[in-house]
Amino acid sequence: MPATASAPAVLTARALLLDMDGTLVNSDAVVERCWRRWALRHGLDPEEALKVVHGRQGYATMAVLLPDRPMEQNHADNRAMLAEETADLDGVVPIRGADTFLAALEGLPHALVTSADEPLARARMDAAGLRMPEVRVTAERVGASKPDPEGFLKGAAELGFAPADCVVFEDSQAGIEAGRAAGMRVVGIGPRAAALAPDAHVRDLTQVRVEAGADGVLRLHITA
């Protein structure tokens, strides 16, 4: 049974792989505004569209929602969507505890693994007042969107650790599935992750404390 905020636990790892949206940054307001408009333009139910957008790259979401549309059209629409989202930062805020959590990771092995491209990732991290990790796997650097594990596997490789030595922090179904497919343990963040049986679940990052041992092992204290 996964640990929850009411069941304190300690996970150990040698490296951490961090999603951005919903994990470090709350960008739901922007995502919902942009995708509602997109869904309406294409005659889709916005509420149904919002059930599949989180965690995936835009073109992959479009492929789910419009399965008969040519993929090149999805990629073109995705480029427009990324520009739209990068320009709209109203309501982008940090997840509670994200600043302290990232500060605790300075000098420790960690990477950002996000479905956003580099400009969008920088814009949202800046808007939230958060430090950008030095190692990043953004949308431009992978050939497949989450739930494919490519991004997490690439992040682990760049940090120099085996997948089994990594813990993923994620909020979405696509992201959690990607972490599992990569052979990694997963800490679920926030309400979307609660029903997805991650290895541990927390409301936000105030419930995670990172302790670095002299042996290079990171101990993640999951507390109420």
C-alpha positions as a Markdown table, in Angstrom:
| # | Residue | x | y | z |
|---|---|---|---|---|
| 1 | Met | 0.0 | 0.0 | 0.0 |
| 2 | Pro | 1.4 | 3.4 | -0.9 |
| 3 | Ala | 2.4 | 5.7 | 1.9 |
| 4 | Thr | 0.2 | 8.8 | 2.5 |
| 5 | Ala | 0.5 | 11.9 | 4.5 |
| 6 | Ser | -1.2 | 10.0 | 7.4 |
| 7 | Ala | 1.3 | 7.1 | 7.1 |
| 8 | Pro | 4.8 | 8.6 | 7.4 |
| 9 | Ala | 7.5 | 6.9 | 5.3 |
| 10 | Val | 11.1 | 7.2 | 4.3 |
| 11 | Leu | 12.1 | 6.5 | 0.7 |
| 12 | Thr | 15.7 | 6.3 | -0.4 |
| 13 | Ala | 17.2 | 7.3 | -3.7 |
| 14 | Arg | 20.4 | 8.5 | -5.3 |
| 15 | Ala | 18.7 | 11.0 | -7.7 |
| 16 | Leu | 15.4 | 12.8 | -8.0 |
| 17 | Leu | 13.5 | 13.5 | -11.2 |
| 18 | Leu | 11.0 | 16.3 | -11.0 |
| 19 | Asp | 8.0 | 17.0 | -13.1 |
| 20 | Met | 7.1 | 20.7 | -13.3 |
| 21 | Asp | 3.4 | 21.5 | -13.9 |
| 22 | Gly | 1.3 | 20.3 | -10.9 |
| 23 | Thr | 4.5 | 19.2 | -9.1 |
| 24 | Leu | 6.6 | 22.3 | -8.7 |
| 25 | Val | 4.3 | 24.9 | -10.3 |
| 26 | Asn | 0.6 | 25.3 | -10.2 |
| 27 | Ser | -0.3 | 26.3 | -13.8 |
| 28 | Asp | -3.8 | 24.8 | -13.9 |
| 29 | Ala | -5.4 | 28.2 | -14.5 |
| 30 | Val | -3.4 | 28.7 | -17.7 |
| 31 | Val | -3.7 | 25.2 | -18.9 |
| 32 | Glu | -7.5 | 25.2 | -18.5 |
| 33 | Arg | -8.0 | 28.5 | -20.2 |
| 34 | Cys | -5.9 | 27.6 | -23.2 |
| 35 | Trp | -7.3 | 24.1 | -23.6 |
| 36 | Arg | -10.9 | 25.1 | -23.1 |
| 37 | Arg | -10.5 | 27.5 | -26.0 |
| 38 | Trp | -8.8 | 24.8 | -28.1 |
| 39 | Ala | -11.5 | 22.3 | -27.4 |
| 40 | Leu | -14.3 | 24.7 | -28.3 |
| 41 | Arg | -12.6 | 25.6 | -31.6 |
| 42 | His | -12.6 | 21.9 | -32.5 |
| 43 | Gly | -16.2 | 21.2 | -31.4 |
| 44 | Leu | -15.1 | 19.2 | -28.3 |
| 45 | Asp | -16.4 | 19.1 | -24.8 |
| 46 | Pro | -13.9 | 21.2 | -22.8 |
| 47 | Glu | -14.5 | 19.1 | -19.6 |
| 48 | Glu | -13.7 | 15.9 | -21.4 |
| 49 | Ala | -10.6 | 17.5 | -22.9 |
| 50 | Leu | -9.3 | 18.6 | -19.5 |
| 51 | Lys | -9.4 | 15.0 | -18.3 |
| 52 | Val | -6.5 | 14.0 | -20.6 |
| 53 | Val | -4.3 | 17.2 | -21.0 |
| 54 | His | -2.3 | 17.0 | -17.8 |
| 55 | Gly | 1.2 | 15.5 | -18.1 |
| 56 | Arg | 1.3 | 15.0 | -21.8 |
| 57 | Gln | 2.8 | 17.1 | -24.5 |
| 58 | Gly | 0.2 | 19.0 | -26.5 |
| 59 | Tyr | 0.5 | 17.0 | -29.7 |
| 60 | Ala | -0.1 | 13.8 | -27.7 |
| 61 | Thr | -3.2 | 15.2 | -26.1 |
| 62 | Met | -4.5 | 16.3 | -29.5 |
| 63 | Ala | -3.9 | 12.8 | -30.9 |
| 64 | Val | -6.0 | 11.3 | -28.1 |
| 65 | Leu | -8.8 | 13.8 | -28.6 |
| 66 | Leu | -8.7 | 13.9 | -32.4 |
| 67 | Pro | -7.5 | 10.4 | -33.3 |
| 68 | Asp | -8.2 | 10.7 | -37.0 |
| 69 | Arg | -6.3 | 14.0 | -37.5 |
| 70 | Pro | -2.9 | 13.9 | -39.2 |
| 71 | Met | -0.1 | 14.1 | -36.7 |
| 72 | Glu | 1.6 | 16.9 | -38.6 |
| 73 | Gln | -1.4 | 19.1 | -37.9 |
| 74 | Asn | -1.2 | 18.2 | -34.2 |
| 75 | His | 2.4 | 19.2 | -34.1 |
| 76 | Ala | 1.6 | 22.6 | -35.8 |
| 77 | Asp | -1.2 | 23.2 | -33.3 |
| 78 | Asn | 1.1 | 22.2 | -30.5 |
| 79 | Arg | 3.6 | 24.9 | -31.5 |
| 80 | Ala | 0.8 | 27.5 | -31.4 |
| 81 | Met | -0.4 | 26.2 | -28.1 |
| 82 | Leu | 3.1 | 26.4 | -26.5 |
| 83 | Ala | 3.5 | 30.0 | -27.6 |
| 84 | Glu | 0.0 | 30.8 | -26.2 |
| 85 | Glu | 0.8 | 29.2 | -22.9 |
| 86 | Thr | 4.2 | 30.8 | -22.7 |
| 87 | Ala | 2.6 | 34.3 | -23.1 |
| 88 | Asp | -0.1 | 33.6 | -20.5 |
| 89 | Leu | 1.4 | 33.5 | -17.0 |
| 90 | Asp | -1.7 | 34.8 | -15.1 |
| 91 | Gly | -2.3 | 32.6 | -12.1 |
| 92 | Val | 1.0 | 30.7 | -12.3 |
| 93 | Val | 2.2 | 30.1 | -8.7 |
| 94 | Pro | 4.5 | 27.7 | -6.9 |
| 95 | Ile | 3.2 | 24.5 | -5.3 |
| 96 | Arg | 3.4 | 25.0 | -1.5 |
| 97 | Gly | 6.9 | 24.1 | -0.3 |
| 98 | Ala | 8.5 | 24.0 | -3.8 |
| 99 | Asp | 11.0 | 26.8 | -3.0 |
| 100 | Thr | 12.2 | 25.1 | 0.2 |
| 101 | Phe | 12.3 | 21.7 | -1.5 |
| 102 | Leu | 14.4 | 23.0 | -4.4 |
| 103 | Ala | 16.7 | 24.8 | -2.1 |
| 104 | Ala | 17.3 | 21.5 | -0.2 |
| 105 | Leu | 18.3 | 19.9 | -3.5 |
| 106 | Glu | 21.1 | 22.3 | -4.4 |
| 107 | Gly | 24.2 | 20.3 | -5.0 |
| 108 | Leu | 22.3 | 17.0 | -5.0 |
| 109 | Pro | 21.5 | 14.9 | -8.1 |
| 110 | His | 18.2 | 16.0 | -9.5 |
| 111 | Ala | 16.7 | 16.9 | -12.9 |
| 112 | Leu | 13.6 | 18.6 | -14.3 |
| 113 | Val | 11.7 | 16.3 | -16.6 |
| 114 | Thr | 8.8 | 18.2 | -18.2 |
| 115 | Ser | 6.4 | 18.0 | -21.1 |
| 116 | Ala | 6.9 | 21.8 | -21.5 |
| 117 | Asp | 9.5 | 23.1 | -23.9 |
| 118 | Glu | 12.4 | 25.1 | -22.7 |
| 119 | Pro | 10.8 | 28.6 | -23.1 |
| 120 | Leu | 7.6 | 27.5 | -21.4 |
| 121 | Ala | 9.5 | 25.8 | -18.6 |
| 122 | Arg | 11.6 | 28.9 | -18.0 |
| 123 | Ala | 8.6 | 31.2 | -18.1 |
| 124 | Arg | 6.6 | 29.2 | -15.6 |
| 125 | Met | 9.5 | 28.6 | -13.2 |
| 126 | Asp | 10.4 | 32.3 | -13.3 |
| 127 | Ala | 6.7 | 33.3 | -12.8 |
| 128 | Ala | 6.6 | 31.1 | -9.8 |
| 129 | Gly | 9.9 | 32.4 | -8.4 |
| 130 | Leu | 11.5 | 29.0 | -8.5 |
| 131 | Arg | 15.1 | 28.0 | -9.3 |
| 132 | Met | 15.5 | 26.2 | -12.6 |
| 133 | Pro | 17.4 | 22.9 | -12.1 |
| 134 | Glu | 20.7 | 22.7 | -14.1 |
| 135 | Val | 19.8 | 19.4 | -15.6 |
| 136 | Arg | 16.6 | 19.5 | -17.7 |
| 137 | Val | 14.8 | 17.2 | -20.1 |
| 138 | Thr | 12.3 | 19.4 | -21.9 |
| 139 | Ala | 9.9 | 18.6 | -24.7 |
| 140 | Glu | 12.4 | 19.3 | -27.5 |
| 141 | Arg | 14.8 | 16.7 | -26.1 |
| 142 | Val | 12.5 | 13.6 | -26.4 |
| 143 | Gly | 10.8 | 11.8 | -29.3 |
| 144 | Ala | 7.9 | 10.6 | -27.3 |
| 145 | Ser | 5.6 | 12.2 | -24.7 |
| 146 | Lys | 4.7 | 10.9 | -21.3 |
| 147 | Pro | 3.4 | 8.3 | -20.5 |
| 148 | Asp | 6.4 | 7.0 | -22.5 |
| 149 | Pro | 9.3 | 6.7 | -20.1 |
| 150 | Glu | 11.9 | 8.3 | -22.5 |
| 151 | Gly | 12.2 | 11.6 | -20.6 |
| 152 | Phe | 12.7 | 10.0 | -17.2 |
| 153 | Leu | 15.2 | 7.5 | -18.6 |
| 154 | Lys | 17.1 | 10.3 | -20.3 |
| 155 | Gly | 17.1 | 12.3 | -17.0 |
| 156 | Ala | 18.5 | 9.4 | -15.1 |
| 157 | Ala | 21.2 | 8.8 | -17.7 |
| 158 | Glu | 22.3 | 12.4 | -17.7 |
| 159 | Leu | 22.6 | 12.3 | -13.9 |
| 160 | Gly | 24.6 | 9.1 | -14.2 |
| 161 | Phe | 22.2 | 6.8 | -12.2 |
| 162 | Ala | 20.3 | 3.6 | -12.9 |
| 163 | Pro | 16.5 | 3.9 | -13.0 |
| 164 | Ala | 16.1 | 1.9 | -9.9 |
| 165 | Asp | 18.2 | 4.5 | -8.0 |
| 166 | Cys | 15.8 | 7.3 | -8.9 |
| 167 | Val | 12.5 | 8.6 | -7.4 |
| 168 | Val | 10.1 | 10.6 | -9.6 |
| 169 | Phe | 7.9 | 13.4 | -8.3 |
| 170 | Glu | 4.7 | 13.6 | -10.4 |
| 171 | Asp | 1.1 | 14.8 | -10.3 |
| 172 | Ser | -0.6 | 13.3 | -13.4 |
| 173 | Gln | -1.6 | 9.9 | -14.6 |
| 174 | Ala | 0.6 | 10.1 | -17.7 |
| 175 | Gly | 3.6 | 11.2 | -15.6 |
| 176 | Ile | 3.1 | 8.5 | -13.0 |
| 177 | Glu | 2.7 | 5.8 | -15.7 |
| 178 | Ala | 5.9 | 7.1 | -17.3 |
| 179 | Gly | 7.8 | 6.9 | -14.0 |
| 180 | Arg | 6.6 | 3.4 | -13.4 |
| 181 | Ala | 7.4 | 2.4 | -17.0 |
| 182 | Ala | 11.0 | 3.7 | -16.4 |
| 183 | Gly | 11.3 | 1.3 | -13.5 |
| 184 | Met | 11.4 | 4.1 | -10.9 |
| 185 | Arg | 9.5 | 4.8 | -7.7 |
| 186 | Val | 7.0 | 7.6 | -7.7 |
| 187 | Val | 6.0 | 10.2 | -5.1 |
| 188 | Gly | 2.6 | 11.6 | -6.2 |
| 189 | Ile | 1.8 | 15.3 | -5.6 |
| 190 | Gly | -1.6 | 16.8 | -5.1 |
| 191 | Pro | -5.2 | 15.6 | -5.8 |
| 192 | Arg | -4.7 | 14.2 | -9.3 |
| 193 | Ala | -2.1 | 11.7 | -8.0 |
| 194 | Ala | -4.1 | 10.6 | -4.9 |
| 195 | Ala | -6.1 | 7.9 | -6.8 |
| 196 | Leu | -3.2 | 6.6 | -8.8 |
| 197 | Ala | -1.4 | 4.5 | -6.1 |
| 198 | Pro | 2.0 | 6.1 | -6.2 |
| 199 | Asp | 4.6 | 4.7 | -3.8 |
| 200 | Ala | 4.0 | 7.7 | -1.6 |
| 201 | His | 1.5 | 10.5 | -1.8 |
| 202 | Val | 1.6 | 14.0 | -0.4 |
| 203 | Arg | -0.7 | 17.0 | -0.6 |
| 204 | Asp | 2.2 | 19.3 | -1.5 |
| 205 | Leu | 6.0 | 19.6 | -1.0 |
| 206 | Thr | 5.7 | 20.9 | 2.6 |
| 207 | Gln | 5.3 | 17.2 | 3.4 |
| 208 | Val | 8.6 | 16.1 | 2.0 |
| 209 | Arg | 12.0 | 16.6 | 3.7 |
| 210 | Val | 15.2 | 15.7 | 1.9 |
| 211 | Glu | 18.1 | 14.4 | 4.0 |
| 212 | Ala | 21.4 | 13.7 | 2.2 |
| 213 | Gly | 23.6 | 11.1 | 3.7 |
| 214 | Ala | 27.4 | 10.9 | 3.6 |
| 215 | Asp | 27.0 | 7.7 | 1.6 |
| 216 | Gly | 25.3 | 9.6 | -1.3 |
| 217 | Val | 21.9 | 8.2 | -0.4 |
| 218 | Leu | 19.0 | 10.7 | -0.3 |
| 219 | Arg | 16.4 | 10.0 | 2.3 |
| 220 | Leu | 13.0 | 11.4 | 1.6 |
| 221 | His | 10.9 | 11.8 | 4.7 |
| 222 | Ile | 7.2 | 11.8 | 3.9 |
| 223 | Thr | 5.4 | 13.4 | 6.8 |
| 224 | Ala | 1.9 | 14.5 | 7.7 |
